[in-house]
Amino acid sequence: MVEFRDISEAVIKGDAQRVKELTEKKLIEGASPIEILNEALIAGMTEVGKKFKTSEIFVPEVLVAARAMTWGVEALEPAWKGKDVKPLCTVVIGTVKGDIHDVGKNLVVMMMKGAGFKVIDLGINIPVEKFIHAIKEYQPDIIGMSALLTTTMIEFKKNIEAFKNAGLRDKIKVMVGGAPVNEKYALDSGADAYGGDAIDAVEKAKKLIS
């Protein structure tokens, strides 16, 4: 019999194929998708997050583990069809205009999906108009904006002002992050929260919707 811990360990090791196979076997054994998600996949990524915070592992290892986790999530999808499995909330995320960096953003996307959020990834170099269009189309609970350059993180404040002018600011929570950003800058820009890394971003997002 497959134990939840077996799946978690495969996630931690970044063995995507084994995660997929074990997840499928656990479903056949009768475990529910939500049990596997919480007790195995998210549990594994939580441990990865702890190792990342203590510098036992680094971004490349986290990315590999997150990819493995997504294989497990995808293996659960057929079992979820027809079931009323609601995400924690909807998050729209993108790298701001003028910035084409996406490694950190992609990691946040994978971690949020694994934690149970519905995530719409707009991509890189996203102008404010596209963020506004996404808010209207998807009606997210949270908007996430990323910047890796000191010359592009000024877009945070511009975008948040544009959200206000469009009458949308009160309908969403805004989270920002990126290498040159700190919490003071984020809050001064008008954001509701700052994600220092992917693990922190997930924790802050959960607090924003609690």
Backbone as numpy.savetxt, mean C-alpha at the origin, in Angstrom:
# Nx Ny Nz CAx CAy CAz Cx Cy Cz
-0.65 -31.51 6.28 -1.49 -30.31 6.28 -0.61 -29.06 6.28
-1.02 -28.07 5.51 -0.29 -26.81 5.43 -0.64 -25.94 6.64
0.37 -25.45 7.32 0.16 -24.54 8.44 0.24 -23.09 7.93
-0.47 -22.20 8.61 -0.39 -20.79 8.23 1.07 -20.31 8.28
1.80 -20.83 9.26 3.20 -20.42 9.42 4.04 -20.80 8.20
3.69 -21.92 7.55 4.43 -22.33 6.36 4.32 -21.27 5.26
3.11 -20.73 5.12 2.90 -19.69 4.11 3.63 -18.42 4.50
3.54 -18.06 5.77 4.22 -16.85 6.26 5.72 -16.93 6.01
6.31 -18.09 6.28 7.75 -18.26 6.09 8.14 -18.16 4.62
7.27 -18.66 3.75 7.54 -18.55 2.31 7.48 -17.10 1.86
6.56 -16.33 2.46 6.48 -14.90 2.17 7.76 -14.22 2.61
8.19 -14.50 3.83 9.40 -13.88 4.38 10.62 -14.18 3.50
10.67 -15.40 2.99 11.80 -15.80 2.13 11.67 -15.26 0.71
10.47 -14.77 0.38 10.26 -14.24 -0.97 10.06 -15.31 -2.02
9.63 -16.49 -1.60 9.43 -17.61 -2.53 8.00 -17.56 -3.06
7.81 -16.79 -4.13 6.47 -16.55 -4.66 5.76 -17.82 -5.10
6.47 -18.71 -5.78 5.86 -19.94 -6.28 5.36 -20.81 -5.12
6.17 -20.91 -4.07 5.77 -21.71 -2.91 4.58 -21.06 -2.18
4.59 -19.73 -2.10 3.45 -19.03 -1.48 2.17 -19.37 -2.23
2.23 -19.32 -3.54 1.06 -19.62 -4.37 0.59 -21.06 -4.15
1.53 -22.00 -4.20 1.18 -23.41 -4.06 0.60 -23.72 -2.68
1.23 -23.19 -1.63 0.75 -23.44 -0.28 -0.61 -22.79 -0.02
-0.80 -21.60 -0.60 -2.09 -20.91 -0.44 -3.19 -21.73 -1.09
-2.94 -22.23 -2.28 -3.94 -23.05 -2.97 -4.25 -24.33 -2.20
-3.21 -24.96 -1.63 -3.41 -26.17 -0.84 -4.23 -25.89 0.42
-3.93 -24.76 1.05 -4.65 -24.40 2.28 -6.13 -24.16 1.99
-6.42 -23.59 0.85 -7.82 -23.40 0.45 -8.51 -24.75 0.27
-7.82 -25.68 -0.38 -8.38 -27.01 -0.60 -8.64 -27.71 0.73
-7.77 -27.45 1.70 -7.92 -28.05 3.03 -9.08 -27.46 3.82
-9.65 -26.36 3.30 -10.85 -25.81 3.92 -10.70 -24.49 4.63
-9.50 -23.93 4.62 -9.32 -22.62 5.26 -10.01 -21.55 4.43
-10.55 -20.53 5.09 -11.22 -19.47 4.37 -10.20 -18.47 3.83
-10.54 -17.76 2.75 -9.62 -16.77 2.19 -9.19 -15.72 3.21
-10.13 -15.26 4.03 -9.80 -14.20 4.99 -8.86 -14.73 6.07
-9.01 -16.01 6.44 -8.08 -16.61 7.41 -6.67 -16.65 6.83
-6.56 -17.09 5.60 -5.25 -17.19 4.96 -4.63 -15.81 4.80
-5.45 -14.85 4.41 -4.95 -13.49 4.24 -4.38 -12.95 5.55
-5.17 -13.06 6.61 -4.77 -12.47 7.90 -3.71 -13.28 8.64
-3.93 -14.60 8.71 -3.07 -15.45 9.54 -1.77 -15.87 8.86
-1.74 -15.77 7.52 -0.55 -16.23 6.81 0.13 -15.13 6.01
-0.59 -14.53 5.08 0.03 -13.56 4.18 0.37 -12.25 4.89
-0.63 -11.65 5.54 -0.37 -10.39 6.24 0.57 -10.63 7.42
0.42 -11.78 8.07 1.31 -12.10 9.19 2.76 -12.17 8.72
2.97 -12.76 7.55 4.31 -12.84 6.99 4.88 -11.48 6.68
4.07 -10.63 6.06 4.54 -9.29 5.70 4.73 -8.41 6.92
3.95 -8.66 7.97 4.15 -7.92 9.22 5.53 -8.22 9.79
5.92 -9.49 9.71 7.25 -9.88 10.19 8.34 -9.26 9.31
8.08 -9.23 8.01 9.03 -8.58 7.10 9.19 -7.12 7.48
8.08 -6.47 7.79 8.10 -5.07 8.19 8.94 -4.85 9.44
8.82 -5.76 10.40 9.60 -5.63 11.62 11.09 -5.78 11.34
11.43 -6.73 10.47 12.83 -6.94 10.11 13.39 -5.72 9.36
12.53 -5.10 8.55 12.95 -3.92 7.80 13.21 -2.76 8.75
12.35 -2.61 9.73 12.50 -1.50 10.68 13.76 -1.64 11.53
14.17 -2.88 11.79 15.37 -3.10 12.60 16.61 -3.29 11.74
16.47 -3.02 10.44 17.58 -3.10 9.48 18.17 -4.51 9.35
17.36 -5.54 9.64 17.80 -6.91 9.40 17.72 -7.23 7.92
16.78 -6.57 7.23 16.66 -6.70 5.78 16.48 -5.30 5.20
16.60 -5.21 3.88 16.53 -3.89 3.24 15.50 -3.91 2.10
15.37 -2.77 1.41 14.31 -2.61 0.41 14.24 -3.75 -0.60
15.36 -4.21 -1.18 15.25 -5.30 -2.16 14.57 -6.54 -1.60
14.91 -6.91 -0.36 14.29 -8.09 0.24 12.81 -7.85 0.52
12.47 -6.64 0.91 11.06 -6.32 1.17 10.26 -6.40 -0.13
10.83 -5.90 -1.21 10.15 -5.95 -2.51 9.90 -7.39 -2.94
10.90 -8.26 -2.75 10.75 -9.66 -3.13 9.67 -10.33 -2.28
9.67 -10.03 -0.99 8.65 -10.60 -0.10 7.26 -10.09 -0.47
7.17 -8.81 -0.77 5.87 -8.23 -1.14 5.35 -8.85 -2.44
6.25 -9.10 -3.37 5.85 -9.76 -4.62 5.33 -11.17 -4.33
6.02 -11.88 -3.44 5.56 -13.22 -3.08 4.18 -13.17 -2.44
3.97 -12.18 -1.60 2.68 -12.03 -0.95 1.57 -11.80 -1.97
1.86 -10.99 -3.00 0.83 -10.71 -4.00 0.45 -11.97 -4.76
1.38 -12.89 -4.94 1.05 -14.17 -5.58 0.05 -14.94 -4.72
0.22 -14.84 -3.42 -0.73 -15.50 -2.53 -2.10 -14.84 -2.58
-2.12 -13.51 -2.60 -3.37 -12.76 -2.69 -4.10 -13.13 -3.99
-3.35 -13.21 -5.08 -3.95 -13.58 -6.37 -4.50 -15.00 -6.34
-3.82 -15.89 -5.63 -4.30 -17.27 -5.52 -5.62 -17.35 -4.75
-5.87 -16.35 -3.91 -7.11 -16.33 -3.13 -8.30 -15.79 -3.93
-8.02 -15.04 -4.99 -9.09 -14.34 -5.71 -10.23 -15.24 -6.18
-9.95 -16.44 -6.76 -11.08 -17.29 -7.19 -12.01 -17.66 -6.04
-11.43 -17.84 -4.85 -12.23 -18.23 -3.68 -13.07 -17.07 -3.17
-12.68 -15.86 -3.54 -13.42 -14.68 -3.08 -14.59 -14.33 -3.99
-14.60 -14.87 -5.19 -15.66 -14.52 -6.14 -17.01 -14.92 -5.57
-17.91 -13.97 -5.60 -19.25 -14.23 -5.09 -19.38 -13.98 -3.60
-18.26 -13.71 -2.95 -18.31 -13.42 -1.52 -18.22 -11.91 -1.30
-18.85 -11.43 -0.28 -18.85 -10.00 0.02 -17.65 -9.65 0.90
-16.48 -9.63 0.27 -15.25 -9.30 0.99 -14.91 -7.84 0.70
-15.11 -7.00 1.68 -14.91 -5.57 1.47 -13.50 -5.14 1.89
-12.86 -4.28 1.08 -11.56 -3.76 1.47 -11.69 -2.82 2.66
-10.57 -2.58 3.34 -10.58 -1.64 4.48 -11.05 -0.26 4.01
-10.51 0.17 2.88 -10.93 1.42 2.26 -10.24 1.52 0.90
-10.53 2.57 0.16 -9.92 2.77 -1.16 -8.85 3.86 -1.07
-7.71 3.55 -1.65 -6.58 4.48 -1.68 -6.17 4.75 -3.12
-6.06 6.02 -3.48 -5.50 6.40 -4.78 -4.10 6.94 -4.52
-3.12 6.44 -5.25 -1.74 6.82 -4.99 -1.00 7.11 -6.29
-0.05 8.03 -6.22 0.75 8.34 -7.40 1.97 9.17 -7.04
2.97 9.14 -7.90 4.14 10.01 -7.76 3.81 11.34 -8.43
4.12 12.44 -7.78 3.68 13.76 -8.25 4.33 14.19 -9.56
3.77 15.24 -10.13 4.23 15.79 -11.40 5.73 16.13 -11.35
6.44 15.74 -12.40 7.86 16.05 -12.49 8.77 15.00 -11.89
8.18 13.98 -11.26 8.98 12.95 -10.57 8.64 11.58 -11.16
9.67 10.86 -11.56 9.44 9.55 -12.19 9.91 8.38 -11.32
10.19 8.64 -10.06 10.64 7.58 -9.16 9.44 6.79 -8.63
9.56 5.48 -8.59 8.40 4.70 -8.17 8.70 3.49 -7.29
9.97 3.25 -6.94 10.28 2.06 -6.13 9.56 2.14 -4.78
9.70 3.27 -4.09 9.04 3.42 -2.80 7.53 3.36 -2.92
7.00 4.04 -3.93 5.55 4.03 -4.15 5.05 2.60 -4.41
5.77 1.88 -5.25 5.35 0.51 -5.58 5.36 -0.39 -4.34
6.31 -0.16 -3.48 6.37 -0.94 -2.25 5.18 -0.63 -1.36
4.83 0.65 -1.26 3.66 1.06 -0.48 2.40 0.43 -1.06
2.29 0.43 -2.39 1.12 -0.16 -3.05 0.99 -1.63 -2.69
2.08 -2.38 -2.80 2.03 -3.80 -2.50 1.70 -4.07 -1.04
2.29 -3.28 -0.15 2.04 -3.47 1.27 0.59 -3.14 1.62
0.05 -2.08 1.01 -1.33 -1.71 1.29 -2.31 -2.76 0.76
-2.03 -3.28 -0.42 -2.90 -4.32 -0.97 -2.88 -5.54 -0.07
-1.68 -5.89 0.39 -1.56 -7.05 1.27 -2.24 -6.85 2.61
-2.38 -5.59 3.03 -3.02 -5.28 4.31 -4.54 -5.16 4.19
-5.05 -5.31 2.97 -6.50 -5.30 2.79 -7.09 -4.04 2.21
-6.26 -3.12 1.74 -6.76 -1.90 1.10 -7.00 -2.14 -0.39
-7.97 -1.44 -0.94 -8.12 -1.39 -2.39 -7.27 -0.22 -2.87
-6.32 -0.48 -3.75 -5.38 0.56 -4.17 -5.46 0.81 -5.68
-5.64 2.07 -6.04 -5.58 2.49 -7.44 -4.27 3.23 -7.63
-3.35 2.63 -8.37 -2.02 3.20 -8.59 -2.04 4.00 -9.89
-1.92 5.31 -9.79 -1.95 6.17 -10.97 -0.62 6.17 -11.71
0.46 5.79 -11.04 1.77 5.75 -11.70 2.66 6.92 -11.31
3.49 7.35 -12.25 4.48 8.40 -11.99 4.15 9.67 -12.76
4.78 10.77 -12.34 4.65 12.05 -13.05 3.17 12.44 -13.22
2.44 12.41 -12.10 0.99 12.63 -12.16 0.64 14.09 -11.89
0.05 14.78 -12.85 -0.37 16.16 -12.64 -1.59 16.22 -11.73
-1.81 17.37 -11.13 -2.89 17.50 -10.16 -4.25 17.20 -10.80
-4.39 17.53 -12.07 -5.67 17.28 -12.74 -6.03 15.78 -12.73
-5.01 14.95 -12.86 -5.26 13.51 -12.86 -5.63 13.02 -11.47
-5.02 13.60 -10.43 -5.41 13.26 -9.07 -6.87 13.65 -8.83
-7.23 14.85 -9.26 -8.60 15.33 -9.07 -9.60 14.44 -9.81
-9.25 14.07 -11.03 -10.13 13.18 -11.81 -10.30 11.84 -11.09
-9.21 11.32 -10.52 -9.27 10.04 -9.81 -10.13 10.14 -8.55
-10.05 11.26 -7.86 -10.87 11.45 -6.66 -12.35 11.40 -7.04
-12.69 12.08 -8.13 -14.08 12.10 -8.57 -14.55 10.73 -9.07
-13.64 10.03 -9.75 -14.02 8.74 -10.34 -14.10 7.62 -9.32
-13.10 7.53 -8.45 -13.00 6.39 -7.53 -13.54 6.68 -6.13
-13.71 7.97 -5.80 -14.18 8.38 -4.48 -13.39 7.68 -3.36
-12.07 7.84 -3.38 -11.23 7.18 -2.38 -11.37 7.80 -1.00
-10.94 7.05 -0.01 -10.89 7.56 1.35 -9.57 8.29 1.59
-8.52 7.80 0.90 -7.18 8.36 1.09 -6.52 8.63 -0.27
-5.83 9.77 -0.35 -4.97 10.07 -1.49 -3.52 10.00 -1.00
-2.71 9.21 -1.68 -1.30 9.10 -1.33 -0.44 9.73 -2.43
0.46 10.61 -2.04 1.36 11.26 -3.00 2.81 11.04 -2.59
3.62 10.69 -3.59 5.02 10.40 -3.34 5.92 11.35 -4.13
7.06 11.70 -3.53 8.07 12.52 -4.22 9.45 12.12 -3.71
10.40 12.01 -4.63 11.75 11.64 -4.23 12.74 12.78 -4.43
12.26 13.89 -4.94 13.13 15.03 -5.21 12.68 16.25 -4.40
13.64 17.04 -3.96 13.29 18.27 -3.24 12.58 19.25 -4.17
12.82 19.12 -5.46 12.19 20.01 -6.44 10.76 19.61 -6.77
10.39 18.39 -6.43 9.01 17.95 -6.74 8.12 17.84 -5.50
8.71 17.78 -4.33 7.85 17.63 -3.15 7.03 18.90 -2.87
7.39 20.00 -3.52 6.58 21.22 -3.40 5.20 21.03 -4.04
5.07 19.98 -4.87 3.78 19.68 -5.50 2.73 19.29 -4.47
3.17 18.77 -3.32 2.21 18.37 -2.28 1.27 19.52 -1.94
1.87 20.66 -1.57 1.08 21.80 -1.15 0.21 22.33 -2.29
0.78 22.39 -3.50 0.02 22.85 -4.66 -1.19 21.96 -4.90
-0.97 20.65 -4.83 -2.06 19.71 -5.09 -3.15 19.80 -4.02
-2.73 19.90 -2.77 -3.71 19.98 -1.68 -4.54 21.25 -1.79
-3.91 22.34 -2.20 -4.65 23.59 -2.44 -5.65 23.41 -3.57
-5.23 22.69 -4.60 -6.12 22.43 -5.74 -7.30 21.56 -5.32
-7.05 20.59 -4.42 -8.14 19.77 -3.91 -9.17 20.65 -3.18
-8.66 21.61 -2.40 -9.55 22.53 -1.68 -10.38 23.35 -2.66
-9.71 23.91 -3.67 -10.39 24.76 -4.65 -11.44 23.99 -5.44
-11.22 22.69 -5.58 -12.18 21.85 -6.31 -13.30 21.34 -5.40
-13.23 21.72 -4.11 -14.26 21.30 -3.17 -14.14 19.84 -2.76
-12.93 19.27 -2.85 -12.74 17.85 -2.59 -11.96 17.55 -1.31
-11.31 18.56 -0.77 -10.38 18.30 0.34 -11.07 17.68 1.56
-12.27 18.11 1.87 -12.96 17.60 3.05 -13.45 16.16 2.88
-13.39 15.65 1.65 -13.90 14.31 1.37 -12.82 13.24 1.46
-11.57 13.65 1.61 -10.45 12.70 1.57 -9.44 12.98 2.69
-8.66 11.97 2.99 -7.47 12.13 3.82 -6.27 12.11 2.88
-5.26 12.90 3.17 -4.09 12.98 2.31 -2.86 12.49 3.07
-2.15 11.55 2.45 -0.90 11.05 3.01 0.21 11.28 2.00
1.38 11.72 2.48 2.50 11.95 1.58 3.75 11.27 2.13
4.72 11.07 1.24 5.97 10.45 1.66 7.01 10.53 0.56
8.21 10.08 0.89 9.33 10.12 -0.05 10.62 10.44 0.69
11.73 10.11 0.08 13.03 10.24 0.73 13.33 11.62 1.32
13.05 12.74 0.60 13.41 14.04 1.16 12.36 14.61 2.12
11.26 13.91 2.29 10.13 14.42 3.08 10.26 14.01 4.54
9.82 14.88 5.43 9.72 14.51 6.83 8.32 14.88 7.33
8.02 14.51 8.54 6.66 14.72 9.05 6.29 16.20 9.13
7.23 17.04 9.55 6.95 18.47 9.65 6.59 19.05 8.29
7.39 18.69 7.26 7.13 19.21 5.92 5.76 18.72 5.43
5.46 17.46 5.70 4.19 16.89 5.26 3.01 17.64 5.86
3.06 17.85 7.17 1.95 18.53 7.85 1.88 20.01 7.45
3.04 20.65 7.28 3.07 22.04 6.84 2.48 22.20 5.44
2.58 21.13 4.64 2.03 21.16 3.29 0.52 20.99 3.28
-0.03 20.61 4.44 -1.48 20.43 4.53 -1.93 18.99 4.53
-0.97 18.05 4.54 -1.33 16.63 4.54 -1.84 16.21 5.92
-2.58 15.11 5.94 -3.10 14.57 7.20 -2.10 13.64 7.86
-1.21 13.05 7.06 -0.27 12.09 7.62 0.97 11.96 6.73
2.04 11.49 7.35 3.31 11.25 6.67 3.71 9.79 6.85
4.03 9.12 5.74 4.49 7.74 5.80 6.00 7.70 5.65
6.71 7.34 6.72 8.16 7.32 6.67 8.72 6.20 5.82
7.98 5.09 5.74 8.33 3.96 4.88 7.04 3.19 4.61
7.16 2.08 3.88 5.95 1.35 3.49 5.18 0.81 4.69
5.92 0.32 5.67 5.26 -0.22 6.86 4.53 0.90 7.61
5.22 2.00 7.76 4.64 3.16 8.45 3.42 3.68 7.70
3.49 3.67 6.37 2.37 4.15 5.55 1.12 3.33 5.79
1.28 2.01 5.90 0.13 1.14 6.16 -0.46 1.45 7.54
0.42 1.60 8.54 -0.04 1.89 9.89 -0.77 3.23 9.96
-0.20 4.25 9.29 -0.82 5.57 9.29 -2.16 5.54 8.56
-2.23 4.79 7.46 -3.48 4.70 6.71 -4.58 4.09 7.56
-4.23 3.07 8.32 -5.23 2.43 9.20 -5.72 3.42 10.26
-4.81 4.25 10.76 -5.21 5.24 11.76 -6.13 6.30 11.15
-5.84 6.68 9.89 -6.66 7.70 9.24 -8.10 7.27 9.06
-8.33 5.98 8.88 -9.70 5.51 8.64 -10.36 4.96 9.90
-9.61 4.91 11.00 -10.19 4.33 12.22 -11.14 5.34 12.89
